Amino acid sequence: MIGKPKLSAKQKAILLDKETEAPFSGKLLNNKADGSYHCAGCGAILFNSDTKFDSGSGWPSFDQAVEGAVKEIIDDSHGMIRTEVTCANCGGHLGHVFTDGPKETTGRRYCINSLALDFDPRAEKR
């Protein structure tokens, strides 16, 4: 379960209650620095910066997760069928994954809430 005690109310709403931040509002949307992205709930590494791309969706997007870092769950809420992405370590809601990502790589687009992520520019890539 979520292990960081200093989460903001908005972070808790996303990680625990599966809410979504407004598009184009996240602090990590335009981050282009090298490093790694970690779960804001528990600190587990989720994505590396070399898999991040600008999807135009308004949320940080990645074409690949660190192996074993996320779980994918069918989400039929809000009258849609989507695939939810959660942290494999703590179960926190991160966002959703779609099949409209870059065709030259994986074809996947992990659409992730900035508030569900912490960025570490010094972290070793895995």
N, C-alpha and C positions, 0 to 999 in steps of 0.2 A: 504494500500500500504506500501511498504518498508519504515520503519520509522527511521532507524539508519543512520546518515549522514556520518559516518566514515568507510563506506565499501570500500574495495580495488577494483580496477578495475576488478580483477579476481572474486571477490565475486559478483559484479554487473553483470558480464557476466553470471554467473551461476544463480543467483536469478532472474534476469530480462530477460535475453536473452536465458535461458534454455540450456546453455552450460554445458559441463561435464568436470571435472578435470581429469587429467591422472590417471590411476589406480596406486595404491601403492605410491601415492605422498602426500596424505593427512595427516595432523598433528594429526588427531584424529583416524586414522586407527587402531593403536595399543594401544590406550588408554584403560586401564583396571580399572581405578579408579572409585570409587563409586561417583555418582552424577547424574546430568541430562543434557540433550542436548537440547539446545534452538535454535530457528531460529536466524541466524546471521542478518537477515533483520529487525526483530521487537522485538526479545527477548522472544517470546512466547515459553513455554515449549513444546517439541515435543516427546522426548523419554527419558526413564530412563535407567540407566546403566545396570540394571539387565535383560534387554531385548536385549542387544548387544551380538553378537556372531561373531566368525571368519568364514566367508563364503568362504574365499580364493579368493574372487572376486577382491580385491584391493580397495574396498570402505568400509567405516563403514557400518555394517549391523545390523539390528534390526529385531526381530520377531513380535514386537507389538509397535504401537504408543500409546501415551497418548490419552485416549478417547476424541474425538472431535478435536484433535490438527491438523490433516492433512485432506486434501481432495484428492480423487483419481479421475483422469481424464483420459479417453482413449486418447492415444497418437499414432497417425498413421504416425508419421514423419519417415524419413530415411528408408522407405520401410518396416517398422516393425509395428506390433500392440503390444503396451505395455501399462502399466498403470502408468501414471505420478503421482508423489506425490508432492503436494504443501502445504505450510503453510496455515492452515485454517484462520489464523488471517490476514496475509498481502498478501497472494497469491504468495509468492516467490517460485520459483522452487527449490525443494530439491533433487529430484532423481526419482527413479522408484521403484515399488513393484512387486515382482515375487512370484510364487507359489512353489519355490524350497527351501523353508526354512526348519528348523528343524521340522520333522514330529511329534516329541514328544511334541511340543508346538503348534504353530499356523499353521505351514507349510508355513508361509509367510517370505519373505526376503525383507525388506525395504532397498534398496541399495541407500545410501545417500552420497552426496558430502560433504567432510569435510569442505570445504569453505562455505557451506550453514549453518554450525552449529557453535555454541559457546558452550563450556562445562563449567558447574558450579559444582565444586566438593562439594560445600556447600549447594546446592539447595535441598530443601525438595522434596522428591519423591511424585508424585500424582498418 
